Amino acid sequence: MKIKFLLVFVMLSMSGCKKEKDHKTNLLSYLPEKVAVVIRINNLSRLKSELRNNTFIKNMDASSSYKCIYEKVRFLGNIQTDSPALLAFVPGPNDTMELLLTLPRIPDLIDPDSISNRETEAVVYQNTDMLKNTFEGGTFYSALTTDHLLIASSMELLANVVKGGGERKTDPILESLYKTSNHSKSAAIFINTANCNIVETPIQKKESVLSIADYSEWVSLDLDGSQDNLSFHGISFSRDSTQGFINLFRRTVPLESATLSLAPSTSDAILSFSLKDYTRFARNQKAFLDRSLVLDTLFNGVEEIGLIYEKDKRMIVLHTSAPESIAQFLQTNEKNSFDYHGNEIKALDQNGFLNDFFDPIISDFNANFYTVIENAFIFGSDLNAIQMMIGHYNRGETYVNTKIYESIKGSLADESNILYISNAKGIEERLAAYFTSELRSDFIKAQPSDFAFAAQVVADNNFFHTNLVVKKINEKTNDRATTRLFSIQLDGELNSDPQFVTNHRTGKKEIVVQDLNNNLYLISTGGKVLWKKKLGGKIQGKIYQVDIYKNRRLQLAFTTADQFLILDRNGKVVKPFNKTFPGVNLNPLAVFDYEGNRNYRFVVTQNTHTFMYNTKGDMVKGFKYTNASNAILDGPKHIRIGRKDYLVFKLENGELKILNREGKPRITVKERLDFSENDVVLYKDKFTLTDKNGTLFAVDEKGKVSGTKLNLNKDHGFDATNKTLVTMSDDVLSIKGRKVSLDLGVYTKPRIFYIADKIYVNVTDLQSERTYLFDSNAEPIPGFPVFGGSLADLEDMDNDSTLELVVKEKDSSLVVYKMN
């Protein structure tokens, strides 16, 4: 939630100067009259995931600022809903901050398993019935209305909200910003700057003149977070009649910053203000300062003002399309001049004129020296600053070529009116200038040196597009290395191997995984939790993707211990595929698509029973093998040899049943086998499997069984394609007869991937948590092994012709690696 740091970031960007009714309207109408910050939570599961897994925020966990906010909002961790909700930060008595959460009244909002030491007590305050909830040392109060649940940090706030009855009139600006914000993001933040003293007061120096209230009336920001990126994109609003700082740029034209091509690559921060029309800016400036100001034509050609920060030095850049008038003005004020590396540097007698002409953008600056580069006048307080800038420019060592700018430019618009880009040192110096030492210390403890920071404002009619970005600085990697793309921590310990599935809208891959609390997650290509769904049990085996409507929209099909389910793209059940089977556990689902025409057959097996369904959810009447002579082991397999289809069932008594599409015997296997826990596969056009003694058996189409002793241990692993056989026994991996001795450990079964005409073999040591990848010649893939604690999945996740591998990382997290 880090509201303090969000507001600090907004303020630092100006520090160089002095038919859901329905739901949405009702939620807003519960807000108190005075509110400082409102967060519309569009998807709570995704929001918690984005904040939990963001590297920069994780680094803030130990800070006092984080703990202060966390104590207020930690009850959110126990709420599970994907319905819209509003979290409001409200000024309380004596400069305190209170919280109010408003959300629809729906069943199962609170997960009781997630709360320890919870106490609930009915209380009455100001004639309002409410519950006092205490858990883990924290207290909050809750009340129900007809349609909503209200949760507040104080009884007084809750009582006032309940008495309002959801009839309060909403601020029209907030209502407009609410409607135009991006509802597809996990959250949107609305800041009423006039009421933000509850956040500013504890963190600002007493003598600080910087206030977010001077910036604009409202700021609306959509949150977009991933592991290495935290972005806020939205709108700032300020009426013409107000003195908001952004009104200096009202009706001015945004430009691409030229300061980036002049500032030294060693700069800690750059801050540029693009004007295009200086006359328009001067009129805005006169209104902002609310004082008599003579409009001078001297700077009519100025299109951009740039401020460059490096250590304790500050330089000012004026980019102009009409340098003659400025040059003539400066000549009347020159003391002396000298040459430095081909550039003339001139000393000035009177040095405060920039403060006068460009107040409040420039203040407390002594323009003692200047030089000219191209059409830009460079001013500095000391000679070394000007010389340093000339040297870097002549060597081509400018800010536009830095890793910081390269990392962050993709998150920003090409043109802007205000642009601030900084490294951690630049932010730290701004914090030291305006904020408390505690806040600066918290920032330093977060070790943010590998992050870039940016703020941007773009004028557009009567509002201003606003972007705030914190992004990890890109580092060039070895072309043959395997790099961590992202990792993500979930709400519970993982209980399945992560698996790639296809997003039918983008064609890219996403990830599904389940935790021990039976929550199923869908995770985006960028590492965000798109949704979390509580299931009734553990998923058996793999999840299949199907297109039951033949419209290229994919669904997820699987069985749990007692259910056969199909979920749509949004995690909703596709009826009638929510079938329940009482009794013993189901086997993994089998999905057969004989001709590849999406006329699926869904096969559910339970003990001796077989249930085959079509795409309408009806039983397939023509299928005869509905009752086996013995319990069925695992899900059946569909194997095609030539033009013939075979359905293969393993029975507990050692029978191998090989049937045709109708469920009638197609091949009779007389021999009884002591099946291992590995699947039946097609290898060299034969049905191939292993037994518990490590013997490899092959069954031909006439039912003849041949065995080969491989001397595998009882818990061996086995997989095959028609031409490649792979086994894993103890610490020896065998691929097409080529053996690789690995370190002693506890290994998963091997898994073969056939991608772009190439074989990859994965196996993971669960003991040392290392996952390996080999090619068909048993040669290790460069960059492996990597850290991993489960069987992996391998795909080209983002369609860029390079592969990604997903694997369990720790108990409750997974990691995606990119193979370069």
C-alpha positions in Angstrom: 0.0 0.0 0.0 2.9 2.4 0.6 0.7 5.5 0.4 3.4 7.6 2.1 6.0 6.7 -0.6 3.5 7.3 -3.4 2.8 10.8 -2.1 6.5 11.5 -1.6 7.1 10.5 -5.2 4.4 12.8 -6.5 5.9 15.6 -4.4 9.5 14.9 -5.5 8.5 15.3 -9.1 8.1 19.0 -8.4 11.0 19.4 -6.0 13.1 21.3 -8.5 10.7 24.3 -7.8 9.5 25.6 -4.7 -24.0 -0.8 -15.8 -22.3 -1.5 -12.4 -24.7 0.7 -10.4 -24.7 0.2 -9.4 -21.9 -1.1 -7.5 -19.6 1.8 -8.2 -22.0 4.6 -7.3 -23.0 2.9 -4.0 -19.4 2.3 -3.0 -18.5 6.0 -3.5 -21.6 7.2 -1.6 -20.3 5.7 1.6 -17.1 7.9 1.6 -16.9 10.5 4.4 -17.0 14.1 3.3 -13.3 14.6 4.1 -11.1 11.9 2.6 -7.4 12.0 1.8 -6.8 8.9 -0.3 -9.2 6.5 -1.9 -8.1 3.2 -3.3 -10.5 1.4 -5.6 -9.5 -2.3 -5.4 -10.6 -4.0 -8.6 -9.1 -7.4 -7.9 -7.9 -7.9 -4.3 -6.1 -11.2 -5.1 -4.1 -9.6 -7.9 -3.3 -6.5 -5.9 -1.9 -8.5 -2.9 0.1 -10.5 -5.3 1.5 -7.5 -7.1 2.5 -5.8 -3.9 3.8 -8.9 -2.2 6.1 -9.9 -5.2 7.3 -6.4 -6.2 11.1 -6.3 -5.4 11.2 -2.7 -4.4 8.2 -3.1 -2.0 9.6 -6.3 -0.5 12.8 -4.3 0.2 10.7 -1.9 2.2 9.3 -4.5 4.5 11.6 -3.7 7.4 11.0 0.0 7.3 9.0 1.9 9.9 6.8 3.5 7.1 5.9 0.1 5.8 5.0 -1.2 9.3 2.9 1.8 10.1 0.7 1.3 7.0 0.7 -2.5 7.4 -0.6 -2.4 10.9 -3.6 -0.4 9.5 -4.4 -2.6 6.5 -3.3 -6.1 7.5 -6.9 -7.3 7.9 -7.1 -7.1 4.1 -5.0 -10.3 4.0 -7.9 -12.2 5.4 -10.5 -11.0 2.9 -11.0 -12.9 -0.3 -13.1 -11.3 -3.0 -12.7 -10.3 -6.6 -15.6 -7.8 -6.3 -14.7 -4.1 -6.4 -14.0 -2.5 -3.0 -13.0 0.9 -1.7 -10.3 1.6 0.8 -10.3 5.1 2.1 -7.7 6.9 4.3 -9.6 9.5 6.3 -8.3 12.4 8.5 -9.0 11.6 12.1 -8.7 13.7 15.3 -5.3 15.1 16.2 -3.8 14.5 12.8 -4.4 10.8 13.0 -5.2 8.6 10.0 -8.2 6.3 10.0 -9.2 3.7 7.4 -12.6 2.7 5.9 -13.1 -0.3 3.7 -16.4 -0.6 1.8 -17.2 -3.7 -0.2 -20.3 -5.6 -1.4 -22.0 -7.9 1.0 -21.3 -11.4 -0.4 -20.8 -14.8 1.3 -17.4 -16.2 2.4 -15.6 -12.8 2.4 -13.4 -13.9 5.3 -11.3 -17.0 5.1 -11.5 -18.4 8.7 -8.5 -20.6 8.2 -6.3 -17.5 7.7 -7.1 -15.9 11.0 -5.6 -16.9 14.3 -6.6 -15.7 17.8 -9.6 -13.9 16.5 -12.1 -12.5 19.0 -15.5 -10.9 18.0 -17.6 -8.8 20.2 -21.0 -7.1 19.5 -20.9 -3.4 20.6 -23.2 -0.4 20.2 -21.7 3.1 19.6 -23.7 6.2 19.0 -26.8 4.0 18.5 -25.0 2.0 15.8 -24.7 -1.8 16.0 -21.3 -3.1 15.0 -18.8 -5.8 15.7 -15.4 -5.3 17.4 -12.9 -7.7 15.8 -9.6 -8.4 17.4 -6.9 -10.7 15.9 -3.2 -10.8 15.9 -3.1 -7.8 18.2 -5.0 -5.6 15.8 -8.6 -4.3 16.1 -11.1 -3.2 13.5 -14.9 -2.6 13.6 -17.4 -3.8 11.1 -21.1 -3.3 10.3 -23.5 -4.5 7.7 -25.9 -2.6 5.5 -28.4 -4.1 3.2 -25.9 -4.5 0.4 -22.5 -3.7 1.9 -20.0 -4.6 4.5 -18.2 -1.7 6.1 -14.9 -2.1 8.0 -13.3 0.8 9.8 -10.3 1.4 12.1 -12.4 3.4 14.6 -15.9 3.2 16.0 -16.6 6.9 15.5 -15.7 6.7 11.8 -17.9 3.6 11.3 -20.8 5.1 13.1 -20.8 8.3 11.0 -20.6 6.3 7.8 -23.5 4.0 8.8 -25.6 7.0 9.8 -25.0 8.5 6.4 -26.8 5.5 4.9 -24.8 5.5 1.7 -26.5 8.7 0.6 -23.6 11.2 0.7 -23.1 13.2 -2.4 -19.8 12.3 -4.2 -17.3 15.0 -5.1 -18.0 15.4 -8.9 -14.3 15.5 -9.7 -13.7 12.2 -7.9 -16.7 10.6 -9.6 -15.4 11.7 -13.0 -11.9 10.4 -12.3 -13.4 7.1 -10.9 -15.3 6.5 -14.1 -12.3 7.2 -16.4 -9.8 5.1 -14.4 -8.7 1.7 -15.7 -10.9 -0.9 -14.2 -8.8 -3.7 -15.6 -5.9 -2.9 -13.3 -5.7 -4.4 -9.9 -6.3 -1.0 -8.2 -6.7 2.7 -8.7 -5.6 5.4 -6.3 -7.4 8.8 -5.9 -5.6 11.5 -3.9 -7.4 14.5 -2.6 -4.4 16.7 -2.1 -6.1 19.3 0.2 -6.6 16.6 2.9 -3.2 15.0 2.7 -1.6 16.7 5.7 -2.3 13.5 7.6 0.3 11.8 5.5 2.6 14.8 5.0 2.9 16.0 8.6 4.6 12.9 10.0 7.2 12.6 7.2 8.1 16.2 6.2 10.6 18.5 7.9 8.8 21.2 9.8 10.5 23.9 7.7 9.7 22.2 4.4 7.8 24.3 1.9 6.9 21.4 -0.3 3.3 20.3 -0.2 1.3 18.0 -2.5 -1.7 20.4 -2.1 0.3 22.9 -4.2 0.5 20.4 -7.0 -3.1 19.9 -8.0 -6.6 19.3 -6.6 -6.9 15.6 -7.4 -4.5 12.9 -8.6 -5.9 9.6 -10.0 -3.4 6.8 -10.6 -3.9 3.2 -11.9 -1.6 0.7 -10.3 0.4 -1.6 -12.6 2.9 -3.8 -10.7 5.1 -6.7 -11.5 8.2 -8.1 -9.9 10.7 -5.5 -11.1 8.3 -2.7 -12.0 5.9 -0.5 -10.0 4.0 2.0 -12.2 1.2 4.4 -11.6 -0.5 5.9 -14.7 -3.4 8.3 -14.5 -4.6 11.9 -14.4 -4.0 15.0 -12.3 -6.7 17.6 -12.2 -6.7 21.3 -11.2 -9.3 23.9 -12.1 -8.3 27.1 -14.0 -9.2 29.1 -11.0 -6.8 27.3 -8.6 -3.1 27.8 -8.1 -2.1 24.1 -8.6 1.5 23.8 -9.8 0.5 21.9 -12.9 -1.6 24.8 -14.1 1.7 26.4 -15.1 1.6 24.1 -18.1 -2.1 24.3 -18.9 -2.7 24.5 -22.7 1.1 24.2 -23.3 2.4 21.6 -25.8 4.3 18.6 -24.6 7.7 18.0 -26.2 10.4 15.3 -26.2 13.0 16.3 -23.7 16.3 17.7 -25.2 17.9 17.8 -21.7 18.4 14.0 -21.8 20.8 14.5 -24.7 22.9 17.1 -22.9 22.9 15.9 -19.2 26.0 13.9 -18.2 25.6 10.2 -17.9 26.7 10.5 -14.3 23.8 12.7 -13.3 21.8 11.6 -10.3 18.6 13.1 -11.6 17.2 15.3 -14.4 14.1 17.4 -14.3 12.8 19.1 -17.4 9.9 21.4 -18.1 8.8 21.7 -21.7 6.9 24.9 -22.6 6.9 25.2 -26.5 4.9 28.4 -26.2 6.7 30.6 -23.6 4.1 33.3 -23.8 1.4 30.9 -22.7 3.6 29.7 -19.9 4.3 33.3 -18.8 0.6 34.0 -18.5 0.1 30.8 -16.5 3.0 31.8 -14.3 1.5 35.2 -13.7 -1.8 33.6 -12.6 0.0 31.1 -10.4 2.1 33.7 -8.6 -0.9 36.0 -8.2 1.3 39.0 -8.5 2.2 41.7 -10.9 4.6 40.3 -13.5 5.8 42.1 -16.6 5.7 39.7 -19.6 9.2 40.1 -21.1 9.9 39.0 -24.7 13.5 38.1 -23.7 12.7 34.4 -23.3 10.0 34.0 -26.0 12.1 31.3 -27.8 12.6 29.1 -24.7 11.0 25.7 -25.2 12.4 23.7 -22.3 13.9 24.3 -18.9 16.2 21.5 -17.7 17.6 21.0 -14.2 20.5 18.6 -13.8 21.5 17.2 -10.4 24.8 15.6 -9.8 26.0 15.1 -6.2 25.8 18.6 -4.6 25.9 20.4 -8.0 22.9 21.7 -9.9 22.9 23.0 -13.5 20.2 24.8 -15.5 19.6 24.3 -19.2 17.5 26.6 -21.3 16.7 25.2 -24.8 15.6 27.9 -27.1 14.7 28.3 -30.8 15.7 32.0 -30.6 19.1 32.3 -28.9 19.9 35.8 -30.1 17.9 37.8 -27.6 19.2 35.7 -24.6 22.8 36.0 -25.9 22.5 39.8 -26.1 21.1 39.9 -22.6 23.9 37.8 -21.2 26.6 39.8 -22.9 25.6 42.9 -20.9 26.3 40.9 -17.7 29.6 39.1 -18.6 32.7 39.5 -16.5 35.2 37.4 -18.5 35.4 34.3 -20.6 37.8 31.5 -21.5 38.0 28.4 -23.7 37.5 24.8 -22.4 37.9 21.9 -25.0 36.6 24.1 -27.8 33.7 25.6 -25.8 33.7 29.2 -24.5 32.7 29.5 -20.8 31.7 32.9 -19.6 31.4 34.3 -16.1 28.4 36.4 -15.1 28.3 39.4 -12.8 24.6 39.3 -11.8 23.5 35.7 -11.1 20.0 35.7 -9.8 18.0 36.5 -12.9 16.8 32.9 -13.6 15.1 32.8 -10.2 13.2 36.0 -11.1 12.1 34.9 -14.6 11.3 31.3 -13.9 9.9 31.3 -10.4 8.7 28.8 -9.1 10.5 26.4 -11.4 13.9 27.8 -10.5 14.7 29.1 -7.1 17.9 29.7 -5.0 20.2 29.3 -8.0 23.3 31.4 -8.7 24.0 31.5 -12.4 27.7 32.3 -12.1 28.9 30.7 -15.3 27.4 29.6 -18.6 28.2 28.1 -21.9 26.3 27.3 -25.1 25.9 23.8 -26.6 23.9 23.7 -29.8 20.8 25.9 -29.1 21.0 25.4 -25.3 22.4 27.8 -22.7 24.0 25.8 -19.8 24.2 27.6 -16.4 26.2 26.5 -13.4 27.0 27.8 -9.9 30.6 26.8 -10.2 33.1 26.4 -13.0 33.7 22.7 -12.5 30.1 21.9 -13.1 30.2 23.5 -16.5 33.5 21.9 -17.4 32.3 18.5 -16.4 29.2 18.9 -18.5 31.2 19.9 -21.6 33.6 17.0 -21.2 30.8 14.4 -20.9 28.9 15.9 -23.9 32.0 15.9 -26.1 32.6 12.2 -25.3 29.0 11.3 -26.0 28.5 10.3 -22.3 25.0 11.7 -22.0 22.0 10.7 -20.0 20.1 9.4 -23.0 22.6 6.5 -23.3 22.5 5.4 -19.6 21.0 2.1 -18.4 18.7 4.1 -16.2 17.0 5.8 -19.1 17.1 2.7 -21.3 15.3 0.8 -18.5 12.6 3.2 -17.8 11.8 5.0 -21.1 9.4 2.2 -22.2 7.1 3.1 -19.3 6.9 6.7 -20.2 5.3 8.8 -23.0 7.7 10.1 -25.6 6.7 13.7 -25.0 6.0 15.5 -21.7 5.6 18.8 -20.0 7.3 17.7 -16.8 9.8 14.9 -16.7 11.8 13.7 -13.7 14.2 10.7 -13.9 16.4 9.8 -11.1 18.6 7.1 -9.6 18.4 6.2 -5.9 21.0 8.8 -5.0 18.9 11.5 -6.6 15.8 10.4 -4.6 17.8 10.2 -1.4 19.1 13.8 -1.8 15.5 15.1 -2.4 14.4 13.2 0.7 17.2 14.8 2.7 16.1 18.2 1.5 12.4 18.0 2.3 11.6 15.0 4.5 12.4 13.5 7.9 15.6 11.6 8.5 13.5 8.6 9.4 11.9 8.5 5.9 15.3 8.9 4.3 16.7 6.1 6.5 13.9 3.8 5.5 14.6 4.5 1.8 18.3 3.8 2.2 17.6 0.5 4.1 15.6 -0.7 1.1 18.8 -0.8 -0.9 17.3 0.8 -4.0 20.5 1.4 -5.9 19.5 -0.9 -8.8 16.2 0.9 -9.4 15.3 3.8 -11.7 12.6 6.3 -10.7 10.6 8.6 -13.0 7.6 11.0 -12.8 6.0 12.5 -15.9 3.2 15.0 -16.6 1.6 15.5 -20.0 -0.8 18.3 -20.6 -4.1 17.4 -22.4 -6.9 20.0 -22.6 -8.2 20.4 -19.0 -6.4 17.6 -17.3 -2.8 16.2 -17.1 -1.7 12.6 -17.8 0.5 11.5 -14.9 3.0 8.7 -14.8 5.0 7.5 -11.8 7.4 4.6 -12.3 9.9 2.6 -10.1 11.7 0.1 -12.3 14.7 -2.2 -11.8 17.6 -1.2 -14.0 18.2 -3.6 -16.8 21.6 -5.3 -16.9 23.0 -6.9 -20.0 23.3 -10.7 -19.6 25.5 -13.4 -21.2 23.8 -14.5 -24.4 24.0 -18.1 -23.4 23.0 -17.6 -19.7 19.7 -18.6 -18.2 18.2 -15.6 -16.4 15.5 -15.2 -13.8 12.6 -13.5 -15.6 10.4 -13.2 -12.4 9.4 -15.0 -9.3 6.1 -14.8 -7.5 5.0 -15.7 -4.0 1.5 -17.0 -3.5 -0.8 -17.2 -0.4 0.0 -20.8 0.5 2.5 -23.6 0.0 2.4 -25.0 -3.5 0.7 -28.4 -3.9 1.2 -29.0 -7.6 3.8 -28.5 -10.3 3.4 -25.2 -12.1 2.1 -25.6 -15.6 1.9 -23.4 -18.7 -1.4 -22.8 -20.4 -2.3 -20.6 -23.4 -4.0 -17.2 -23.2 -6.3 -17.5 -26.2 -6.5 -13.7 -26.5 -2.8 -13.1 -26.8 -1.4 -16.5 -27.9 1.1 -16.2 -25.0 1.5 -18.6 -22.1 0.3 -18.1 -18.6 0.8 -20.3 -15.5 -1.6 -22.4 -13.4 -0.7 -23.8 -10.0 -2.5 -24.9 -6.9 -1.6 -24.4 -3.2 -2.2 -26.6 -0.1 -5.4 -24.6 0.7 -6.8 -25.8 -2.7 -6.6 -22.4 -4.2 -6.0 -22.4 -7.9 -4.1 -19.5 -9.4 -3.9 -18.1 -12.9 -0.7 -16.1 -13.3 -0.1 -13.8 -16.3 2.9 -13.7 -18.6 4.3 -10.8 -16.6 4.0 -12.6 -13.3 0.7 -11.2 -11.9 -2.0 -13.2 -10.3 -5.0 -12.7 -12.5 -7.4 -14.7 -10.2 -7.4 -17.1 -7.4 -10.2 -19.7 -7.0 -10.9 -21.9 -4.0 -11.5 -25.5 -5.1 -13.0 -28.4 -3.0 -9.9 -30.5 -3.2 -6.5 -31.1 -4.8 -6.3 -31.3 -8.6 -5.5 -34.8 -9.8 -2.8 -34.9 -12.4 -2.5 -32.3 -15.1 -4.9 -29.5 -16.3 -6.1 -29.8 -19.9 -7.0 -26.9 -22.1 -10.0 -27.4 -24.3 -12.2 -25.4 -26.7 -15.6 -26.9 -26.1 -17.5 -24.2 -28.1 -15.1 -24.4 -31.0 -14.7 -20.6 -31.0 -11.0 -20.5 -30.1 -11.7 -19.6 -26.5 -9.9 -22.0 -24.2 -11.1 -23.5 -20.9 -9.4 -25.4 -18.1 -10.5 -29.0 -17.5 -9.4 -31.3 -14.6 -10.6 -33.5 -11.8 -10.2 -33.1 -8.1 -10.7 -35.9 -5.5 -14.4 -35.8 -6.0 -15.2 -33.4 -8.9 -14.9 -33.0 -12.6 -14.6 -29.3 -13.4 -14.2 -27.0 -16.5 -13.4 -23.4 -15.8 -13.5 -20.5 -18.3 -10.9 -17.8 -18.8 -12.0 -15.9 -15.7 -12.1 -18.9 -13.4 -15.9 -19.3 -13.6 -17.4 -22.8 -13.8 -18.6 -23.8 -17.3 -21.9 -25.5 -16.7 -22.8 -28.4 -16.6 -19.1 -29.3 -16.0 -19.2 -29.1 -12.2 -20.0 -32.8 -11.7 -19.5 -34.4 -8.2 -18.6 -38.0 -7.6 -19.1 -39.3 -4.0 -16.9 -42.1 -2.8 -13.3 -42.9 -3.3 -10.9 -40.4 -5.0 -11.1 -39.8 -8.7 -8.1 -40.5 -11.0 -6.6 -37.7 -13.1 -8.9 -36.6 -16.0 -8.2 -38.0 -19.5 -9.2 -35.9 -22.5 -9.5 -37.6 -25.9 -9.7 -35.6 -29.2 -9.5 -38.5 -31.7 -9.5 -36.4 -35.0 -8.3 -33.1 -33.6 -11.6 -31.5 -34.4 -12.5 -30.6 -30.8 -15.2 -33.2 -30.4 -13.7 -34.0 -27.0 -14.3 -37.1 -24.9 -13.8 -36.4 -21.2 -13.0 -39.6 -19.3 -13.4 -39.7 -15.5 -12.4 -42.9 -13.7 -13.2 -43.8 -10.1 -12.4 -47.2 -8.7 -13.8 -49.7 -11.2 -16.1 -47.1 -12.9 -15.5 -45.2 -16.1 -17.6 -42.1 -17.0 -17.2 -40.7 -20.6 -18.7 -37.3 -21.3 -19.1 -35.3 -24.6 -18.8 -31.5 -24.9 -22.4 -30.9 -23.8 -21.7 -32.7 -20.5 -23.8 -35.8 -21.5 -22.7 -39.4 -21.0 -21.4 -41.0 -24.3 -23.9 -43.8 -24.6 -21.9 -45.8 -27.2 -18.9 -46.3 -24.8 -19.1 -49.8 -23.4 -16.3 -50.0 -20.9 -18.2 -48.4 -18.0 -17.2 -51.1 -15.3 -13.8 -52.7 -15.0 -13.1 -56.0 -13.4 -10.7 -54.3 -11.0 -9.8 -50.8 -9.7 -8.5 -48.6 -12.5 -5.0 -47.1 -11.8 -4.4 -43.5 -13.0 -6.2 -41.9 -15.9 -6.5 -43.9 -19.2 -4.3 -43.0 -22.2 -5.1 -42.4 -25.8 -2.5 -43.7 -28.2 -2.7 -43.7 -32.0 -0.6 -46.0 -34.2 -1.1 -45.4 -37.8 -4.8 -44.8 -38.3 -5.9 -46.8 -35.3 -6.9 -45.4 -31.9 -6.2 -47.3 -28.7 -7.5 -46.5 -25.2 -5.2 -47.9 -22.6 -6.3 -48.7 -19.0 -4.1 -50.1 -16.2 -5.9 -52.2 -13.6 -4.9 -52.8 -10.0 -4.7 -56.6 -10.6 -2.0 -56.1 -13.3 -4.3 -56.3 -16.3 -3.5 -54.0 -19.2 -6.7 -53.2 -21.1 -6.2 -51.9 -24.7 -9.6 -50.9 -26.1 -11.1 -49.2 -29.2 -13.1 -46.0 -29.3 -16.2 -47.8 -28.3 -14.6 -49.4 -25.2 -14.4 -52.8 -26.7 -11.2 -54.9 -26.5 -8.8 -54.2 -29.4 -5.7 -56.0 -28.2 -5.7 -58.7 -25.7 -2.7 -58.8 -23.3 -2.6 -62.0 -21.4 0.4 -61.3 -19.1 -0.2 -59.6 -15.7 2.2 -56.9 -14.8 3.3 -55.2 -11.5 2.9 -51.7 -12.8 5.3 -48.9 -11.7 3.9 -45.4 -11.2 4.9 -44.3 -14.6 2.6 -43.9 -17.6 2.1 -46.1 -20.6 3.7 -44.4 -23.6 4.3 -45.1 -27.3 7.9 -46.0 -28.0 9.0 -47.5 -31.3 5.3 -48.0 -32.2 4.7 -50.2 -29.2 2.9 -49.7 -25.9 5.8 -49.3 -23.5 5.8 -49.3 -19.7 7.8 -50.4 -16.7 7.2 -52.5 -13.7 8.3 -52.0 -10.1 11.3 -54.3 -10.6 12.7 -51.9 -13.2 11.9 -54.1 -16.2 10.9 -52.3 -19.5 7.9 -54.0 -21.2 6.8 -53.5 -24.8 3.5 -54.7 -26.2 2.9 -54.9 -29.9 -0.4 -54.6 -31.8 -0.9 -58.4 -31.6 -0.6 -58.4 -27.8 2.9 -59.9 -27.7 4.8 -58.8 -24.6 8.6 -58.5 -24.5 10.6 -57.5 -21.5 14.1 -55.9 -21.0 15.7 -55.7 -17.6 17.1 -52.2 -17.1 18.1 -52.7 -13.4 16.1 -49.6 -12.4 15.2 -49.1 -8.7 11.6 -49.4 -7.5 11.0 -45.6 -7.5 12.5 -45.1 -10.9 11.2 -42.5 -13.4 10.5 -43.1 -17.1 9.3 -41.2 -20.1 9.5 -41.6 -23.9 8.6 -40.3 -27.3 8.4 -42.7 -30.2 12.1 -42.4 -30.8 13.6 -41.3 -27.4 13.6 -43.3 -24.2 14.5 -41.6 -20.9 14.9 -43.2 -17.4 15.9 -41.9 -14.0 17.1 -44.3 -11.4 18.9 -43.3 -8.2 21.2 -40.5 -9.4 21.7 -41.8 -13.0 19.8 -40.2 -15.9 19.7 -42.2 -19.2 18.7 -40.5 -22.4 18.7 -42.8 -25.5 21.2 -45.0 -23.7 23.6 -42.2 -22.9 24.0 -42.1 -19.1 24.7 -39.0 -16.9 25.7 -39.4 -13.3 24.2 -36.6 -11.2 24.9 -35.7 -7.6 23.3 -37.9 -4.9 19.7 -36.7 -4.3 16.0 -37.3 -4.5 15.0 -36.9 -8.2 11.6 -36.4 -9.9 10.6 -38.5 -12.8 12.1 -37.2 -16.0 9.9 -35.3 -18.4 10.5 -34.9 -22.2 9.6 -31.7 -24.1 9.6 -31.7 -27.9 9.7 -28.0 -29.0 10.7 -26.7 -32.4 12.1 -30.0 -33.5 14.3 -30.3 -30.5 14.2 -32.7 -27.5 14.6 -31.3 -23.9 14.7 -33.5 -20.8 14.0 -32.1 -17.4 14.6 -33.7 -14.0 14.7 -32.0 -10.6 16.6 -32.9 -7.4 14.1 -32.2 -4.7 16.7 -32.5 -2.0 19.1 -29.9 -3.2 16.4 -28.0 -5.1 18.2 -27.9 -8.4 16.4 -28.4 -11.7 18.3 -29.8 -14.7 17.7 -29.6 -18.5 19.4 -31.8 -21.0 19.2 -32.3 -24.8 18.6 -35.6 -26.6 22.4 -36.3 -26.5 22.4 -36.1 -22.7 24.3 -32.8 -22.9 23.3 -30.2 -20.3 21.6 -27.1 -21.7 23.8 -24.0 -21.0 22.8 -22.1 -17.8 21.6 -25.2 -16.0 21.0 -26.4 -13.3 19.0 -23.6 -11.8 17.2 -23.3 -8.5 13.9 -25.3 -8.4 12.0 -27.6 -6.2 9.5 -29.4 -8.5 9.1 -30.9 -12.0 9.3 -28.0 -14.4 7.3 -26.9 -17.5 8.9 -25.5 -20.6 7.4 -23.3 -23.3 8.0 -20.2 -25.4 6.0 -18.1 -23.0 6.0 -14.8 -24.8 6.4 -15.8 -28.4 9.8 -14.3 -28.8 11.5 -17.6 -30.0 13.3 -18.1 -26.7 12.1 -20.6 -24.2 11.0 -20.0 -20.6 10.9 -22.6 -17.8 8.6 -22.4 -14.8 9.4 -24.4 -11.6 8.5 -24.2 -7.9 11.1 -22.1 -6.1 10.2 -22.2 -2.4 7.3 -23.6 -0.5 4.9 -20.8 -1.6 6.6 -19.4 -4.6 7.5 -20.2 -8.2 10.1 -18.8 -10.6 10.3 -18.4 -14.3 13.7 -18.6 -16.1 14.4 -17.3 -19.6 16.8 -19.4 -21.7 18.9 -16.9 -23.7 
